[in-house]
């Protein structure tokens, strides 16, 4: 059997938690980091026409970023998946909230209409979601002192806002939640992430 292959674009986004978890659990040589350059050519062969996908050693292709990240988080001697059911539920809840945050972010061909919709989204659902996720951070991470896959997802989501990937939602939007900003810095400076970024650019 071949080693698992994670296929995603060459930026963090939805694939970031799985990449870090695979690196943590399987090391740099235990999995294949497939950075997709020509999505148009690959898309017809994908089960749902979207990324990321994880190709297992037996050839099965798995979809859904949260499912892939959770599987990856359970690999290795120091997994990034909590052992107790309540903590697992919190991780699943936060992952679901962040997934909703991405899927509910409105699109429109008309840029002015899109701007209005995005501003309403930021003031409405996104603010509500951030308020709830903020309450879940026990400090410095979601589950207290131990880093988990949930922290990687939250880091990635906040980073997407702060780097302008949510058009018409300003980077300063996150400033209203100092605890989430502190969480982002705690994840970024964790020894696993320092080692990860020494091996991968994103």
N, C-alpha and C positions, 0 to 999 in steps of 0.2 A: 504493500500500500504506500502511496505517495503521501507527502505531508500536506496538511490543509493549506488552501490558498484563499486569501482574502482579496477580493477585487473591488476597488473603489477608486474614485478620482484622486488626483494628486493634490489634495488639500485635506484639512482635518475633518470638518463636517460630521456627518452621521457615522463615518467609519472610524473616527478617532478612538472611541472607547474600546472597540474590538482590537484595533492595532496595538494599543498599549497593553491590553489584557493578554493578547497572544505573545507579545514580547515578554511580559512578566512570567507567563506560564510555560512557554515553549522555548524561550530564548530567541536570539536573532536567527539561528539556523534551523529552528524547528518548524517554521511556517514560511509560506511564500507571500511576500507583500507585492501584490499585483496592482501597480498604479496605472489605471486605464487612461490612455491618451486619445484613443479613437472610439468614443462611446457609440457613435452612429453605427459603426461596423459591428460592434459587440451587441448592441441592443436587441436585434431580432433573436439572438440565441438565449437571452435571459428569460427566466420563468415568468417574471412580471414586467419585463422591460425596464427594470430599474436597478440601481445599486444602493448599498453594497450587496454582494452575495459571497457566501463562503462555500468553496468546493471542498468537500471532505475527501479523505484518503481513498474512500471506495467509489468516488465519482459523483455522489449525490450533491446537488447544488441547493443550498439553503438560503432563503430570503429573509428579510426583516431585520433591521439593524439591532433592535433590542434583543431579539432571540439570539442573534449571532454573538453580541457582546456578552450576554449572560453565560452562554456556553464557554466562550473564551475566558471569562472571569473565573470559571471553575477549574481551569487547568493549572497544573504545577503544584509545587510543595507549599507555596504561600499564596493561595487563591485570593482573588479580589471579590469573592462572593461570600456574604456572611453565612454563618452556620445556623443561626436561629430564625424561626419562621417570621417573627415580627419584624426583624431587620430586613429580611427578604421582601416583605410586603412594602416597607417604606421605599426600598430601592425600586420595586416595580411601580409603585405609585408615582414617584418622581419621574421615572422613565416615561410613564404614560402622560404625565402633565407636559413634559418637554416635547413629546411626540405630537400632542395636541397643539402645542405652541407653534410647531412647524407647519402642521397640516392646516391650521386655521388662519395662517398668515395669508391675507388676501392677495390675489393677482388681478391685473386688468391690462388690456392692451393699451388703453388710454392712460398715459402717465399721470395726468392730473387726477383722474378718477382713482387710480391706484394709490396716489399720495393720500387722498382723502380717506380711502378705505384703510390704509395702513395706520394713519393717525388715529382713527377710531378704534382699530384693533389694539394699538398700543395703550390707549387710554382705558380700554375695556378689558377684553380677555387677558391680554398679556400682563397688564398690571395685576389683575386678580391671580394669575398663575404665579407670578413672581412673589407676590405676598405669601402665597401658600408654601412655595418651595423654600422661601426664606425662613419660615417657621420650622421647617424640617431639618435645617442645619443645626446639629447639636454642638458643633465647634471642636476643632476647626473644620472637620468633615461632617458629612451627613450623619454618620454613626458615631461621632465623637472623635477619638484619636486615631482610628484605623481607616485608611484609604480603602474605598470600594469602587466597583464599576459605576455606581451611581454618581460618584464624585466626578468621574471622567465625563459622563454625559452632561452633567450640570456645567462643568468647566467649558465644554465645547459649545454649549448653547449660549452661555454668557459671552464667550469669546466671539461667537458669530455676530452677536449684537454689537459688541465693542469694536469690531473690525469692519463694520459697515455692510455685512451680508444681508441685513434686513433693510432694504431700501426704505427711506423716509422714516425710519426709527433711528433717532440720533444715538451715537455711542454713549452720550451722557445720560441716556435713559436709565442705565443701570446704577447711576450714582445715587439713586433714591434708596438703594439697598446696600449699605456699607458692609453688612455681614456677607453678602454674596460676593462683593469685591474682595473681602478678606479671604473667603473660601477659594476664590480663583487664584489668589497669590499662594495660598497654602498648597493647593494642588500643583501649581507650577514649580514650586520649590521643593516638592517631595523628592526623595532620593531616586525613586523609580522613574519619575518624569525627567529628572536631570540625566539619568542614564539613557532613557529612551531618546531624548533629543540629541544626545551625543552620537546616536546611531541613525536617526531618521530626522529629516528636516520638518516633517509635519505629521 
